[in-house]
Amino acid sequence: MSLTDPTILSTSELADRIAILRDNIRQITEQAAARSGAADEERNAERLAQQSDELELLLKEQERRLGK
């Protein structure tokens, strides 16, 4: 799933997706630290940006639901 309309997710699906994205970001960061090379760095940067964008979208939806 990527950049799905967060309003269609249930509250538990939203929380699960947020946890998955946070773990993905952690893993990408660890992989980036373990590897070197321009191609790896560019690919990791793109993956990190995509995961971060989706996480931000889902966190905003979660805050909206919580009335913050």
PDB file of N, CA, C, O and CB in Angstrom:
ATOM      1  N   MET A   1       0.852  -1.172   0.000  1.00  0.00           N
ATOM      2  CA  MET A   1       0.000   0.000   0.000  1.00  0.00           C
ATOM      3  C   MET A   1       0.896   1.232   0.000  1.00  0.00           C
ATOM      4  O   MET A   1       1.881   1.289   0.736  1.00  0.00           O
ATOM      5  CB  MET A   1      -0.968  -0.001   1.223  1.00  0.00           C
ATOM      6  N   SER A   2       0.560   2.201  -0.810  1.00  0.00           N
ATOM      7  CA  SER A   2       1.344   3.414  -0.793  1.00  0.00           C
ATOM      8  C   SER A   2       0.462   4.613  -1.101  1.00  0.00           C
ATOM      9  O   SER A   2      -0.314   4.600  -2.057  1.00  0.00           O
ATOM     10  CB  SER A   2       2.497   3.322  -1.788  1.00  0.00           C
ATOM     11  N   LEU A   3       0.588   5.627  -0.298  1.00  0.00           N
ATOM     12  CA  LEU A   3      -0.162   6.863  -0.419  1.00  0.00           C
ATOM     13  C   LEU A   3      -1.643   6.624  -0.714  1.00  0.00           C
ATOM     14  O   LEU A   3      -2.238   7.266  -1.580  1.00  0.00           O
ATOM     15  CB  LEU A   3       0.441   7.718  -1.498  1.00  0.00           C
ATOM     16  N   THR A   4      -2.202   5.705   0.015  1.00  0.00           N
ATOM     17  CA  THR A   4      -3.629   5.419  -0.062  1.00  0.00           C
ATOM     18  C   THR A   4      -4.381   6.532   0.648  1.00  0.00           C
ATOM     19  O   THR A   4      -3.859   7.159   1.570  1.00  0.00           O
ATOM     20  CB  THR A   4      -3.963   4.031   0.562  1.00  0.00           C
ATOM     21  N   ASP A   5      -5.601   6.772   0.217  1.00  0.00           N
ATOM     22  CA  ASP A   5      -6.447   7.746   0.900  1.00  0.00           C
ATOM     23  C   ASP A   5      -6.645   7.255   2.330  1.00  0.00           C
ATOM     24  O   ASP A   5      -7.324   6.251   2.541  1.00  0.00           O
ATOM     25  CB  ASP A   5      -7.826   7.938   0.162  1.00  0.00           C
ATOM     26  N   PRO A   6      -6.069   7.939   3.315  1.00  0.00           N
ATOM     27  CA  PRO A   6      -6.129   7.444   4.688  1.00  0.00           C
ATOM     28  C   PRO A   6      -7.538   7.460   5.280  1.00  0.00           C
ATOM     29  O   PRO A   6      -7.793   6.787   6.279  1.00  0.00           O
ATOM     30  CB  PRO A   6      -5.219   8.262   5.555  1.00  0.00           C
ATOM     31  N   THR A   7      -8.435   8.204   4.689  1.00  0.00           N
ATOM     32  CA  THR A   7      -9.788   8.271   5.249  1.00  0.00           C
ATOM     33  C   THR A   7     -10.548   6.970   5.052  1.00  0.00           C
ATOM     34  O   THR A   7     -11.571   6.756   5.703  1.00  0.00           O
ATOM     35  CB  THR A   7     -10.562   9.415   4.619  1.00  0.00           C
ATOM     36  N   ILE A   8     -10.070   6.088   4.160  1.00  0.00           N
ATOM     37  CA  ILE A   8     -10.759   4.822   3.942  1.00  0.00           C
ATOM     38  C   ILE A   8     -10.274   3.728   4.894  1.00  0.00           C
ATOM     39  O   ILE A   8     -10.850   2.641   4.935  1.00  0.00           O
ATOM     40  CB  ILE A   8     -10.571   4.373   2.506  1.00  0.00           C
ATOM     41  N   LEU A   9      -9.225   4.012   5.652  1.00  0.00           N
ATOM     42  CA  LEU A   9      -8.679   3.036   6.598  1.00  0.00           C
ATOM     43  C   LEU A   9      -9.426   3.103   7.921  1.00  0.00           C
ATOM     44  O   LEU A   9      -9.821   4.179   8.371  1.00  0.00           O
ATOM     45  CB  LEU A   9      -7.175   3.277   6.822  1.00  0.00           C
ATOM     46  N   SER A  10      -9.612   1.951   8.535  1.00  0.00           N
ATOM     47  CA  SER A  10     -10.169   1.944   9.883  1.00  0.00           C
ATOM     48  C   SER A  10      -9.099   2.490  10.835  1.00  0.00           C
ATOM     49  O   SER A  10      -7.930   2.615  10.468  1.00  0.00           O
ATOM     50  CB  SER A  10     -10.633   0.495  10.308  1.00  0.00           C
ATOM     51  N   THR A  11      -9.510   2.806  12.037  1.00  0.00           N
ATOM     52  CA  THR A  11      -8.560   3.325  13.022  1.00  0.00           C
ATOM     53  C   THR A  11      -7.446   2.327  13.294  1.00  0.00           C
ATOM     54  O   THR A  11      -6.284   2.714  13.410  1.00  0.00           O
ATOM     55  CB  THR A  11      -9.276   3.670  14.323  1.00  0.00           C
ATOM     56  N   SER A  12      -7.787   1.050  13.396  1.00  0.00           N
ATOM     57  CA  SER A  12      -6.751   0.040  13.653  1.00  0.00           C
ATOM     58  C   SER A  12      -5.855  -0.158  12.438  1.00  0.00           C
ATOM     59  O   SER A  12      -4.653  -0.373  12.592  1.00  0.00           O
ATOM     60  CB  SER A  12      -7.391  -1.294  14.049  1.00  0.00           C
ATOM     61  N   GLU A  13      -6.415  -0.092  11.236  1.00  0.00           N
ATOM     62  CA  GLU A  13      -5.595  -0.193  10.024  1.00  0.00           C
ATOM     63  C   GLU A  13      -4.648   0.994   9.920  1.00  0.00           C
ATOM     64  O   GLU A  13      -3.497   0.846   9.510  1.00  0.00           O
ATOM     65  CB  GLU A  13      -6.487  -0.273   8.767  1.00  0.00           C
ATOM     66  N   LEU A  14      -5.132   2.158  10.290  1.00  0.00           N
ATOM     67  CA  LEU A  14      -4.312   3.359  10.274  1.00  0.00           C
ATOM     68  C   LEU A  14      -3.137   3.211  11.240  1.00  0.00           C
ATOM     69  O   LEU A  14      -1.995   3.497  10.880  1.00  0.00           O
ATOM     70  CB  LEU A  14      -5.156   4.595  10.635  1.00  0.00           C
ATOM     71  N   ALA A  15      -3.411   2.772  12.444  1.00  0.00           N
ATOM     72  CA  ALA A  15      -2.352   2.574  13.444  1.00  0.00           C
ATOM     73  C   ALA A  15      -1.355   1.515  12.982  1.00  0.00           C
ATOM     74  O   ALA A  15      -0.148   1.678  13.159  1.00  0.00           O
ATOM     75  CB  ALA A  15      -2.960   2.167  14.799  1.00  0.00           C
ATOM     76  N   ASP A  16      -1.856   0.432  12.390  1.00  0.00           N
ATOM     77  CA  ASP A  16      -0.971  -0.614  11.879  1.00  0.00           C
ATOM     78  C   ASP A  16      -0.072  -0.081  10.774  1.00  0.00           C
ATOM     79  O   ASP A  16       1.126  -0.361  10.751  1.00  0.00           O
ATOM     80  CB  ASP A  16      -1.786  -1.798  11.362  1.00  0.00           C
ATOM     81  N   ARG A  17      -0.649   0.682   9.866  1.00  0.00           N
ATOM     82  CA  ARG A  17       0.129   1.220   8.738  1.00  0.00           C
ATOM     83  C   ARG A  17       1.189   2.197   9.239  1.00  0.00           C
ATOM     84  O   ARG A  17       2.304   2.211   8.716  1.00  0.00           O
ATOM     85  CB  ARG A  17      -0.802   1.923   7.715  1.00  0.00           C
ATOM     86  N   ILE A  18       0.868   3.007  10.235  1.00  0.00           N
ATOM     87  CA  ILE A  18       1.834   3.934  10.816  1.00  0.00           C
ATOM     88  C   ILE A  18       2.998   3.152  11.417  1.00  0.00           C
ATOM     89  O   ILE A  18       4.158   3.516  11.223  1.00  0.00           O
ATOM     90  CB  ILE A  18       1.164   4.828  11.890  1.00  0.00           C
ATOM     91  N   ALA A  19       2.695   2.082  12.145  1.00  0.00           N
ATOM     92  CA  ALA A  19       3.756   1.258  12.742  1.00  0.00           C
ATOM     93  C   ALA A  19       4.630   0.621  11.672  1.00  0.00           C
ATOM     94  O   ALA A  19       5.851   0.564  11.818  1.00  0.00           O
ATOM     95  CB  ALA A  19       3.151   0.168  13.633  1.00  0.00           C
ATOM     96  N   ILE A  20       4.011   0.143  10.598  1.00  0.00           N
ATOM     97  CA  ILE A  20       4.773  -0.465   9.501  1.00  0.00           C
ATOM     98  C   ILE A  20       5.692   0.559   8.852  1.00  0.00           C
ATOM     99  O   ILE A  20       6.859   0.271   8.588  1.00  0.00           O
ATOM    100  CB  ILE A  20       3.825  -1.065   8.447  1.00  0.00           C
ATOM    101  N   LEU A  21       5.174   1.744   8.596  1.00  0.00           N
ATOM    102  CA  LEU A  21       5.989   2.786   7.961  1.00  0.00           C
ATOM    103  C   LEU A  21       7.154   3.205   8.848  1.00  0.00           C
ATOM    104  O   LEU A  21       8.263   3.414   8.359  1.00  0.00           O
ATOM    105  CB  LEU A  21       5.129   4.003   7.629  1.00  0.00           C
ATOM    106  N   ARG A  22       6.909   3.328  10.140  1.00  0.00           N
ATOM    107  CA  ARG A  22       8.004   3.681  11.058  1.00  0.00           C
ATOM    108  C   ARG A  22       9.088   2.609  11.040  1.00  0.00           C
ATOM    109  O   ARG A  22      10.277   2.924  11.066  1.00  0.00           O
ATOM    110  CB  ARG A  22       7.470   3.869  12.496  1.00  0.00           C
ATOM    111  N   ASP A  23       8.677   1.341  10.994  1.00  0.00           N
ATOM    112  CA  ASP A  23       9.651   0.250  10.922  1.00  0.00           C
ATOM    113  C   ASP A  23      10.384   0.266   9.582  1.00  0.00           C
ATOM    114  O   ASP A  23      11.596   0.052   9.536  1.00  0.00           O
ATOM    115  CB  ASP A  23       8.956  -1.109  11.130  1.00  0.00           C
ATOM    116  N   ASN A  24       9.663   0.517   8.502  1.00  0.00           N
ATOM    117  CA  ASN A  24      10.302   0.612   7.187  1.00  0.00           C
ATOM    118  C   ASN A  24      11.359   1.709   7.165  1.00  0.00           C
ATOM    119  O   ASN A  24      12.456   1.515   6.642  1.00  0.00           O
ATOM    120  CB  ASN A  24       9.254   0.873   6.102  1.00  0.00           C
ATOM    121  N   ILE A  25      11.024   2.853   7.730  1.00  0.00           N
ATOM    122  CA  ILE A  25      11.960   3.978   7.763  1.00  0.00           C
ATOM    123  C   ILE A  25      13.202   3.606   8.577  1.00  0.00           C
ATOM    124  O   ILE A  25      14.326   3.929   8.191  1.00  0.00           O
ATOM    125  CB  ILE A  25      11.279   5.238   8.358  1.00  0.00           C
ATOM    126  N   ARG A  26      12.992   2.930   9.698  1.00  0.00           N
ATOM    127  CA  ARG A  26      14.119   2.482  10.507  1.00  0.00           C
ATOM    128  C   ARG A  26      15.013   1.527   9.718  1.00  0.00           C
ATOM    129  O   ARG A  26      16.237   1.652   9.740  1.00  0.00           O
ATOM    130  CB  ARG A  26      13.620   1.804  11.788  1.00  0.00           C
ATOM    131  N   GLN A  27      14.398   0.579   9.026  1.00  0.00           N
ATOM    132  CA  GLN A  27      15.160  -0.389   8.245  1.00  0.00           C
ATOM    133  C   GLN A  27      15.931   0.268   7.098  1.00  0.00           C
ATOM    134  O   GLN A  27      17.090  -0.067   6.851  1.00  0.00           O
ATOM    135  CB  GLN A  27      14.229  -1.452   7.696  1.00  0.00           C
ATOM    136  N   ILE A  28      15.288   1.198   6.405  1.00  0.00           N
ATOM    137  CA  ILE A  28      15.955   1.902   5.306  1.00  0.00           C
ATOM    138  C   ILE A  28      17.154   2.673   5.836  1.00  0.00           C
ATOM    139  O   ILE A  28      18.217   2.688   5.215  1.00  0.00           O
ATOM    140  CB  ILE A  28      14.975   2.859   4.589  1.00  0.00           C
ATOM    141  N   THR A  29      16.977   3.310   6.984  1.00  0.00           N
ATOM    142  CA  THR A  29      18.069   4.070   7.589  1.00  0.00           C
ATOM    143  C   THR A  29      19.227   3.152   7.962  1.00  0.00           C
ATOM    144  O   THR A  29      20.388   3.494   7.735  1.00  0.00           O
ATOM    145  CB  THR A  29      17.575   4.827   8.827  1.00  0.00           C
ATOM    146  N   GLU A  30      18.920   1.993   8.532  1.00  0.00           N
ATOM    147  CA  GLU A  30      19.961   1.033   8.878  1.00  0.00           C
ATOM    148  C   GLU A  30      20.674   0.514   7.630  1.00  0.00           C
ATOM    149  O   GLU A  30      21.897   0.377   7.625  1.00  0.00           O
ATOM    150  CB  GLU A  30      19.364  -0.132   9.666  1.00  0.00           C
ATOM    151  N   GLN A  31      19.914   0.225   6.577  1.00  0.00           N
ATOM    152  CA  GLN A  31      20.505  -0.253   5.330  1.00  0.00           C
ATOM    153  C   GLN A  31      21.414   0.807   4.716  1.00  0.00           C
ATOM    154  O   GLN A  31      22.488   0.494   4.201  1.00  0.00           O
ATOM    155  CB  GLN A  31      19.408  -0.648   4.336  1.00  0.00           C
ATOM    156  N   ALA A  32      20.982   2.047   4.774  1.00  0.00           N
ATOM    157  CA  ALA A  32      21.779   3.134   4.211  1.00  0.00           C
ATOM    158  C   ALA A  32      23.108   3.271   4.950  1.00  0.00           C
ATOM    159  O   ALA A  32      24.138   3.558   4.341  1.00  0.00           O
ATOM    160  CB  ALA A  32      21.000   4.456   4.271  1.00  0.00           C
ATOM    161  N   ALA A  33      23.075   3.067   6.252  1.00  0.00           N
ATOM    162  CA  ALA A  33      24.307   3.168   7.041  1.00  0.00           C
ATOM    163  C   ALA A  33      25.258   2.016   6.733  1.00  0.00           C
ATOM    164  O   ALA A  33      26.474   2.173   6.835  1.00  0.00           O
ATOM    165  CB  ALA A  33      23.981   3.189   8.539  1.00  0.00           C
ATOM    166  N   ALA A  34      24.714   0.865   6.358  1.00  0.00           N
ATOM    167  CA  ALA A  34      25.537  -0.318   6.105  1.00  0.00           C
ATOM    168  C   ALA A  34      26.092  -0.368   4.684  1.00  0.00           C
ATOM    169  O   ALA A  34      27.057  -1.085   4.423  1.00  0.00           O
ATOM    170  CB  ALA A  34      24.732  -1.563   6.372  1.00  0.00           C
ATOM    171  N   ARG A  35      25.502   0.372   3.781  1.00  0.00           N
ATOM    172  CA  ARG A  35      25.911   0.328   2.377  1.00  0.00           C
ATOM    173  C   ARG A  35      26.502   1.661   1.952  1.00  0.00           C
ATOM    174  O   ARG A  35      26.263   2.704   2.561  1.00  0.00           O
ATOM    175  CB  ARG A  35      24.723  -0.035   1.475  1.00  0.00           C
ATOM    176  N   SER A  36      27.272   1.585   0.898  1.00  0.00           N
ATOM    177  CA  SER A  36      27.781   2.819   0.324  1.00  0.00           C
ATOM    178  C   SER A  36      27.691   2.720  -1.186  1.00  0.00           C
ATOM    179  O   SER A  36      27.557   1.630  -1.742  1.00  0.00           O
ATOM    180  CB  SER A  36      29.238   3.095   0.779  1.00  0.00           C
ATOM    181  N   GLY A  37      27.764   3.849  -1.835  1.00  0.00           N
ATOM    182  CA  GLY A  37      27.660   3.893  -3.281  1.00  0.00           C
ATOM    183  C   GLY A  37      26.532   4.808  -3.683  1.00  0.00           C
ATOM    184  O   GLY A  37      25.487   4.845  -3.034  1.00  0.00           O
ATOM    185  N   ALA A  38      26.743   5.547  -4.755  1.00  0.00           N
ATOM    186  CA  ALA A  38      25.780   6.547  -5.193  1.00  0.00           C
ATOM    187  C   ALA A  38      24.422   5.932  -5.538  1.00  0.00           C
ATOM    188  O   ALA A  38      23.381   6.492  -5.193  1.00  0.00           O
ATOM    189  CB  ALA A  38      26.324   7.294  -6.391  1.00  0.00           C
ATOM    190  N   ALA A  39      24.431   4.787  -6.214  1.00  0.00           N
ATOM    191  CA  ALA A  39      23.162   4.161  -6.612  1.00  0.00           C
ATOM    192  C   ALA A  39      22.366   3.733  -5.384  1.00  0.00           C
ATOM    193  O   ALA A  39      21.155   3.949  -5.321  1.00  0.00           O
ATOM    194  CB  ALA A  39      23.418   2.944  -7.529  1.00  0.00           C
ATOM    195  N   ASP A  40      23.044   3.124  -4.401  1.00  0.00           N
ATOM    196  CA  ASP A  40      22.363   2.711  -3.170  1.00  0.00           C
ATOM    197  C   ASP A  40      21.825   3.917  -2.417  1.00  0.00           C
ATOM    198  O   ASP A  40      20.699   3.892  -1.920  1.00  0.00           O
ATOM    199  CB  ASP A  40      23.314   1.911  -2.269  1.00  0.00           C
ATOM    200  N   GLU A  41      22.622   4.965  -2.335  1.00  0.00           N
ATOM    201  CA  GLU A  41      22.205   6.158  -1.604  1.00  0.00           C
ATOM    202  C   GLU A  41      20.998   6.811  -2.251  1.00  0.00           C
ATOM    203  O   GLU A  41      20.080   7.251  -1.559  1.00  0.00           O
ATOM    204  CB  GLU A  41      23.348   7.156  -1.519  1.00  0.00           C
ATOM    205  N   GLU A  42      20.994   6.875  -3.574  1.00  0.00           N
ATOM    206  CA  GLU A  42      19.866   7.488  -4.279  1.00  0.00           C
ATOM    207  C   GLU A  42      18.593   6.654  -4.099  1.00  0.00           C
ATOM    208  O   GLU A  42      17.520   7.195  -3.835  1.00  0.00           O
ATOM    209  CB  GLU A  42      20.192   7.646  -5.780  1.00  0.00           C
ATOM    210  N   ARG A  43      18.725   5.341  -4.243  1.00  0.00           N
ATOM    211  CA  ARG A  43      17.568   4.454  -4.080  1.00  0.00           C
ATOM    212  C   ARG A  43      17.023   4.544  -2.655  1.00  0.00           C
ATOM    213  O   ARG A  43      15.811   4.632  -2.459  1.00  0.00           O
ATOM    214  CB  ARG A  43      17.950   2.993  -4.415  1.00  0.00           C
ATOM    215  N   ASN A  44      17.910   4.522  -1.664  1.00  0.00           N
ATOM    216  CA  ASN A  44      17.473   4.627  -0.272  1.00  0.00           C
ATOM    217  C   ASN A  44      16.829   5.978   0.007  1.00  0.00           C
ATOM    218  O   ASN A  44      15.840   6.053   0.738  1.00  0.00           O
ATOM    219  CB  ASN A  44      18.652   4.407   0.673  1.00  0.00           C
ATOM    220  N   ALA A  45      17.372   7.039  -0.561  1.00  0.00           N
ATOM    221  CA  ALA A  45      16.801   8.375  -0.372  1.00  0.00           C
ATOM    222  C   ALA A  45      15.391   8.441  -0.953  1.00  0.00           C
ATOM    223  O   ALA A  45      14.495   9.031  -0.349  1.00  0.00           O
ATOM    224  CB  ALA A  45      17.698   9.447  -1.026  1.00  0.00           C
ATOM    225  N   GLU A  46      15.193   7.835  -2.127  1.00  0.00           N
ATOM    226  CA  GLU A  46      13.869   7.825  -2.741  1.00  0.00           C
ATOM    227  C   GLU A  46      12.880   7.020  -1.900  1.00  0.00           C
ATOM    228  O   GLU A  46      11.750   7.454  -1.678  1.00  0.00           O
ATOM    229  CB  GLU A  46      13.944   7.250  -4.160  1.00  0.00           C
ATOM    230  N   ARG A  47      13.308   5.854  -1.435  1.00  0.00           N
ATOM    231  CA  ARG A  47      12.442   5.008  -0.602  1.00  0.00           C
ATOM    232  C   ARG A  47      12.111   5.718   0.703  1.00  0.00           C
ATOM    233  O   ARG A  47      10.964   5.700   1.151  1.00  0.00           O
ATOM    234  CB  ARG A  47      13.117   3.648  -0.312  1.00  0.00           C
ATOM    235  N   LEU A  48      13.106   6.338   1.306  1.00  0.00           N
ATOM    236  CA  LEU A  48      12.902   7.048   2.565  1.00  0.00           C
ATOM    237  C   LEU A  48      11.926   8.206   2.382  1.00  0.00           C
ATOM    238  O   LEU A  48      11.049   8.415   3.220  1.00  0.00           O
ATOM    239  CB  LEU A  48      14.239   7.564   3.113  1.00  0.00           C
ATOM    240  N   ALA A  49      12.071   8.954   1.299  1.00  0.00           N
ATOM    241  CA  ALA A  49      11.171  10.081   1.028  1.00  0.00           C
ATOM    242  C   ALA A  49       9.734   9.595   0.839  1.00  0.00           C
ATOM    243  O   ALA A  49       8.802  10.207   1.360  1.00  0.00           O
ATOM    244  CB  ALA A  49      11.638  10.857  -0.222  1.00  0.00           C
ATOM    245  N   GLN A  50       9.550   8.506   0.101  1.00  0.00           N
ATOM    246  CA  GLN A  50       8.210   7.984  -0.144  1.00  0.00           C
ATOM    247  C   GLN A  50       7.572   7.508   1.156  1.00  0.00           C
ATOM    248  O   GLN A  50       6.411   7.814   1.430  1.00  0.00           O
ATOM    249  CB  GLN A  50       8.258   6.837  -1.164  1.00  0.00           C
ATOM    250  N   GLN A  51       8.324   6.767   1.950  1.00  0.00           N
ATOM    251  CA  GLN A  51       7.807   6.250   3.218  1.00  0.00           C
ATOM    252  C   GLN A  51       7.497   7.403   4.180  1.00  0.00           C
ATOM    253  O   GLN A  51       6.487   7.369   4.884  1.00  0.00           O
ATOM    254  CB  GLN A  51       8.822   5.274   3.860  1.00  0.00           C
ATOM    255  N   SER A  52       8.352   8.407   4.209  1.00  0.00           N
ATOM    256  CA  SER A  52       8.143   9.564   5.086  1.00  0.00           C
ATOM    257  C   SER A  52       6.918  10.357   4.675  1.00  0.00           C
ATOM    258  O   SER A  52       6.156  10.814   5.528  1.00  0.00           O
ATOM    259  CB  SER A  52       9.370  10.469   5.076  1.00  0.00           C
ATOM    260  N   ASP A  53       6.720  10.526   3.367  1.00  0.00           N
ATOM    261  CA  ASP A  53       5.540  11.244   2.874  1.00  0.00           C
ATOM    262  C   ASP A  53       4.259  10.524   3.273  1.00  0.00           C
ATOM    263  O   ASP A  53       3.298  11.149   3.722  1.00  0.00           O
ATOM    264  CB  ASP A  53       5.602  11.399   1.347  1.00  0.00           C
ATOM    265  N   GLU A  54       4.256   9.206   3.106  1.00  0.00           N
ATOM    266  CA  GLU A  54       3.067   8.440   3.462  1.00  0.00           C
ATOM    267  C   GLU A  54       2.828   8.481   4.973  1.00  0.00           C
ATOM    268  O   GLU A  54       1.687   8.608   5.418  1.00  0.00           O
ATOM    269  CB  GLU A  54       3.204   6.985   2.984  1.00  0.00           C
ATOM    270  N   LEU A  55       3.902   8.374   5.759  1.00  0.00           N
ATOM    271  CA  LEU A  55       3.770   8.447   7.216  1.00  0.00           C
ATOM    272  C   LEU A  55       3.176   9.787   7.627  1.00  0.00           C
ATOM    273  O   LEU A  55       2.287   9.835   8.477  1.00  0.00           O
ATOM    274  CB  LEU A  55       5.136   8.237   7.898  1.00  0.00           C
ATOM    275  N   GLU A  56       3.651  10.861   7.039  1.00  0.00           N
ATOM    276  CA  GLU A  56       3.137  12.192   7.362  1.00  0.00           C
ATOM    277  C   GLU A  56       1.641  12.288   7.058  1.00  0.00           C
ATOM    278  O   GLU A  56       0.877  12.839   7.850  1.00  0.00           O
ATOM    279  CB  GLU A  56       3.907  13.269   6.579  1.00  0.00           C
ATOM    280  N   LEU A  57       1.229  11.752   5.911  1.00  0.00           N
ATOM    281  CA  LEU A  57      -0.176  11.765   5.524  1.00  0.00           C
ATOM    282  C   LEU A  57      -1.031  10.997   6.539  1.00  0.00           C
ATOM    283  O   LEU A  57      -2.100  11.459   6.940  1.00  0.00           O
ATOM    284  CB  LEU A  57      -0.346  11.164   4.120  1.00  0.00           C
ATOM    285  N   LEU A  58      -0.550   9.831   6.944  1.00  0.00           N
ATOM    286  CA  LEU A  58      -1.308   9.015   7.890  1.00  0.00           C
ATOM    287  C   LEU A  58      -1.342   9.630   9.285  1.00  0.00           C
ATOM    288  O   LEU A  58      -2.362   9.555   9.970  1.00  0.00           O
ATOM    289  CB  LEU A  58      -0.717   7.621   7.962  1.00  0.00           C
ATOM    290  N   LEU A  59      -0.246  10.233   9.705  1.00  0.00           N
ATOM    291  CA  LEU A  59      -0.232  10.898  11.008  1.00  0.00           C
ATOM    292  C   LEU A  59      -1.201  12.074  11.047  1.00  0.00           C
ATOM    293  O   LEU A  59      -1.850  12.311  12.065  1.00  0.00           O
ATOM    294  CB  LEU A  59       1.178  11.376  11.343  1.00  0.00           C
ATOM    295  N   LYS A  60      -1.301  12.812   9.942  1.00  0.00           N
ATOM    296  CA  LYS A  60      -2.252  13.923   9.874  1.00  0.00           C
ATOM    297  C   LYS A  60      -3.684  13.404   9.992  1.00  0.00           C
ATOM    298  O   LYS A  60      -4.516  14.011  10.667  1.00  0.00           O
ATOM    299  CB  LYS A  60      -2.073  14.712   8.555  1.00  0.00           C
ATOM    300  N   GLU A  61      -3.965  12.287   9.338  1.00  0.00           N
ATOM    301  CA  GLU A  61      -5.308  11.697   9.431  1.00  0.00           C
ATOM    302  C   GLU A  61      -5.580  11.225  10.853  1.00  0.00           C
ATOM    303  O   GLU A  61      -6.682  11.405  11.372  1.00  0.00           O
ATOM    304  CB  GLU A  61      -5.460  10.520   8.439  1.00  0.00           C
ATOM    305  N   GLN A  62      -4.580  10.624  11.479  1.00  0.00           N
ATOM    306  CA  GLN A  62      -4.746  10.161  12.857  1.00  0.00           C
ATOM    307  C   GLN A  62      -5.024  11.351  13.780  1.00  0.00           C
ATOM    308  O   GLN A  62      -5.903  11.271  14.638  1.00  0.00           O
ATOM    309  CB  GLN A  62      -3.487   9.389  13.331  1.00  0.00           C
ATOM    310  N   GLU A  63      -4.293  12.439  13.614  1.00  0.00           N
ATOM    311  CA  GLU A  63      -4.524  13.631  14.427  1.00  0.00           C
ATOM    312  C   GLU A  63      -5.919  14.209  14.180  1.00  0.00           C
ATOM    313  O   GLU A  63      -6.589  14.654  15.112  1.00  0.00           O
ATOM    314  CB  GLU A  63      -3.455  14.690  14.131  1.00  0.00           C
ATOM    315  N   ARG A  64      -6.346  14.197  12.916  1.00  0.00           N
ATOM    316  CA  ARG A  64      -7.679  14.706  12.592  1.00  0.00           C
ATOM    317  C   ARG A  64      -8.737  13.882  13.315  1.00  0.00           C
ATOM    318  O   ARG A  64      -9.694  14.435  13.857  1.00  0.00           O
ATOM    319  CB  ARG A  64      -7.924  14.679  11.065  1.00  0.00           C
ATOM    320  N   ARG A  65      -8.569  12.577  13.324  1.00  0.00           N
ATOM    321  CA  ARG A  65      -9.539  11.706  13.987  1.00  0.00           C
ATOM    322  C   ARG A  65      -9.555  11.909  15.493  1.00  0.00           C
ATOM    323  O   ARG A  65     -10.593  11.758  16.137  1.00  0.00           O
ATOM    324  CB  ARG A  65      -9.238  10.256  13.672  1.00  0.00           C
ATOM    325  N   LEU A  66      -8.414  12.247  16.042  1.00  0.00           N
ATOM    326  CA  LEU A  66      -8.328  12.457  17.483  1.00  0.00           C
ATOM    327  C   LEU A  66      -8.742  13.872  17.885  1.00  0.00           C
ATOM    328  O   LEU A  66      -8.779  14.210  19.068  1.00  0.00           O
ATOM    329  CB  LEU A  66      -6.916  12.178  17.963  1.00  0.00           C
ATOM    330  N   GLY A  67      -9.050  14.690  16.881  1.00  0.00           N
ATOM    331  CA  GLY A  67      -9.512  16.039  17.135  1.00  0.00           C
ATOM    332  C   GLY A  67      -8.430  17.012  17.551  1.00  0.00           C
ATOM    333  O   GLY A  67      -8.696  18.011  18.218  1.00  0.00           O
ATOM    334  N   LYS A  68      -7.206  16.708  17.149  1.00  0.00           N
ATOM    335  CA  LYS A  68      -6.087  17.592  17.513  1.00  0.00           C
ATOM    336  C   LYS A  68      -5.884  18.644  16.471  1.00  0.00           C
ATOM    337  O   LYS A  68      -4.989  19.479  16.602  1.00  0.00           O
ATOM    338  CB  LYS A  68      -4.800  16.803  17.702  1.00  0.00           C
TER     339      LYS A  68
END
